[in-house]
Amino acid sequence: MSHVEREIASQPECWRRALELAPAGLPERGERVAVIGCGTSLYIAQAYASLREAAGLGETDAFAASEFPAARDYDRLVAISRSGTTTEVLDALARAERRMPRVALTGDLATPISASADTVVDMEFADEKSVVQTRFATTALALLRGRLGLAPADLAEQAQRALSLPLPEGSVTARQFTFVGAGWTTGLANEAALKLREASGSWTESYPAMEYRHGPVSITAPDTVVWFFGEPPARLLDEVRAIGAMTSVTTLDPLADLVRAQRLAVEIAEARGLDPDQPRNLTRSIVLNQP
């Protein structure tokens, strides 16, 4: 079993542990907050920002760390970084110094991020050996949802179910995959698409569900998959099925449904003779050479 397979399987227990935490430094109700990350962490930031703002808990913006506008006035900056070494995240934290409180969620305390943030949330229990992120990212979002009061009581149990529920029939040999969401689940759609690209080199795209109808639907065909995170918009599912595409729709919490997408990424990789622990052109952390 690969590292990533073991890490996918460990998510229910990681989520249970995260939901029991009450870390200091996370945003308070009414604060204006920026959330940053890179790659997978960016997509988790997008989901959290959308959830928090939609719940009326405060204006919340998500940025790729390299694009963080440090001159803006925020009440707090939240950084998500599994490795704690990502160059762009450390640079953004440095640019925000003295302007706003900075809190970082990380899987490795013995890294530069511990000195770069004012408060560090210890998530070493969810750290990973694999290059492809799975449990750290989902556990971070489970923790953040829990602190917002927006995590269902059976979230970990739903993750357990997601480990054995069937994948869409024919999806392992599909030609193309489109993941769609709405609101906070758009971030999950982005992350699912990234997982398949990283682990299996698949052609994937992701969109807000109704934006998918404005052009991207043109590539949909019987040998493609359209995967909905959350309830599909009215009539859109019927349109996709009329085209003949394979679809994925479940009653699972969307974060638990992301576990199914992770499993699909691994199954496709293995079907193609690829090692999901050794994705092409990727390393576990992106540390850029400084001029």
Secondary structure, DSSP 8 states (H G I E B T S, - for coil): --HHHHHHHTHHHHHHHHHT---TT---TT--EEEEESTHHHHHHHHHHHHHHHTTS--EEEEEGGG--TTS--SEEEEEESSS--HHHHHHHHHHTTTS-EEEEES-SSSTHHHHSSEEEE-GGG--SSSS--HHHHHHHHHHHHHHT-S-TTHHHHHHHHTTS---TTGGG-SEEEEEE-TTHHHHHHHHHHHHHHHH---EEEEEHHHHTTTGGGG--TTEEEEESSS--TTHHHHHHHHT-EEE--SS-HHHHHHHHHHHHHHHHHHTT--TTS-TT--SS------
